[in-house]
Amino acid sequence: MSSLDQALLINALVLFTVLEADLGPHRKIGPFRILRPLLTAGAIVPIYLKGFTTRGAGLALEIALTAAGLLLGLLATRLTRVYRSPRTGKPVSRAAWGYAAVWIAVIGARTAFSYGSAHWFGPQLGSWMVAHRVTGDALTDALLLMAIAMTLTRTLSLAGRAHALRRRPADAVTGTGSHAAA
């Protein structure tokens, strides 16, 4: 399988997995939902991460795309509602089409870049990389770090919000009981 095919497959799997886990109402927030992305990242990073660039434009690219991943993860998090299930009282989440649009746009852009670098603008990208002394490994690592940062930001935020909700009394969240007047 070529590097391009691997990138396309990973992008498709990430998109499917995230949307399957998050899209829709009353999505249970349990250990599997939190651990699955963490374990997946733990498995992918050693296979694909070549090694961090320690200087120059490659390092700047890795930092910039990691920061972009963090910001996109926060955006996705803002589009996810975490609330107490009216049926079970346990934390659940709801993500709608805005959330899906963010993930589709980001994964679509990554896929277009991967495909485009092989078929549309390879020579121009190569010239840019030479001019800025960015290696292929640094570019691959930067894209991987962006994806991991986005996924982990979404996952850790979801876990933190669910944990905070568990710590609050049910009546404070639902607006019933003695806390309703506050």
N, C-alpha and C positions, 0 to 999 in steps of 0.2 A: 504494500500500500504506500503510495507516495505521500510526501509531507502535506501536500494540498489536500489529498483525500482524508488524511488523518485530521487536519484542521476542520474540514467540512463536517466530518463525522462527530468530532468533539462538540462543535457548535450546535449541531442538530440535537445531540444528546443532552447538552446543557439546557437548551431551550425547552425541549420536551419535559425534562425532569423538573425544571423550575415551574413551568406552567401547570403541569400535572399536580404538583404539590401545593401550589398556592392559589390557583384560579378558582373562584367560586366562594360561596358562603360556608360558614361553619367548618372550616378546615382545622382538624384537630392539631394542636401543637404538643406533640409528645417527643419522647427521646429519639425515636427513629427519624422524625422530620428534622430534628436539629442535628443529629449525628451523621445522617446520610451525606449532606454536603461537606461536612468537615472531614469525613473519611474519604470521600471522593477526592477532595483537594489534596489530602495526605497521600493518596495513591498517584494522582496525576503529577504533582510537583516533582517528585524524584525522577519520574520517567522523562518529562519534557523540559524541565528547567535545566539549562546548560551550565549556569553559574552566573552569579551577579557580576555585572560590569562595575568596576571600581572607580572609573574616572571618565571624563569627557562627555561627549554627546550621548553615548550609549547609556551611561548612568543617568543623565538628565532625562532621556527617553523613558527609562525604566521607572524613575520617580514620577514623571508626568503621567504616565499611563496607570500607575498604581493609584495616584491621587484621583485620576479620572474614574477609575473603578470604584474607589471609596465614595466619590460624589454620586455616581450613578446608583450605587447600592443604597445610599441615603435617599435618593429620589424614589427608588422603588419601594423603600421602607415607608416613605411618606404616603404612598398610594396603597398601603396595606393597613386595614383596620384590625386591631387586636381587641377582642372583647370577651366577656364571659358568656358562655353558651347559656341560653335561657333554659335549655333542657337539662344539661349536666352541671352547670355552674363552673365548668372548667374553662380555661382560656382556649379560644379558637380565633381564627383569622378569616378575613374576607378580602380578596383582591378581585378587582373588576378589570374592565377592558383598558383603562388607563395604565394599570400595572403591566398588563400583557403587552401593550403598545411600547412601553419602555424597553422591555426585554426583547421584543421582536426587532425594534429599531437597532438596539445595541448589537444583538447577535447578527442581524442582517448586515449591519455596517462591517462587522468583523469578517463575515463571510464574503462580502463584496471585496473587502481589502485583500483577503487571502486569494480569492479567485483572480482579482485584478492584478495582483503582483505577479501572477504566473501568466496571465493572458492579455492584459490590457496595458499596463504601465510598468512592466518589469525593467526595461532599460532605464527609464527615468528614475525609478526607485533605486536601482543599482547605482546610478550616478550620484543621487542624493546621499546614499549610504557611504560611498567612497569620499565624497566631498566633506562629509561630517564625521568621518571615521566611525561609523556605526556598523558593527558586524551583524551578520545574519542571526547569530545566536542572541545578540542583544535585542534585536527586533522581536524575535520569537519570544524571548523571556519577558519583554515589556508587554506584549499582547497577553501572555499567559498570566502575568502579575495583575493586569487589569481585570481579567475574568475572575481570577481568584479573589481579588479585593472586592469586587462587586458581589460575588456570591457570599463571601464570608461576612461582609457588612450586613447584607440582608439577613443572613442566618443568625448572627450574633445579636442583631437588633431585635429580631423576632423572639429569640430566647430571652433577652433582657426584658422586653415588654411583657411577655407571658409571665415571667417570674415576678415582676412588679405587680401584675394583676392578681396573681395568686396570693400575694402578701396583703392585699387590701381586702377588708371585709366585703362580702357580697352586697350588703345594703348600701355601702359607699359608692359602689360602681353602678348599681341599678337605680339608685335614687329612692330607695324605700327605706323604711325604718327611721331611726333617730338622726341619721346623717342627711336626710332629704332636705331639711330646712337650711342647712349650712351653705 
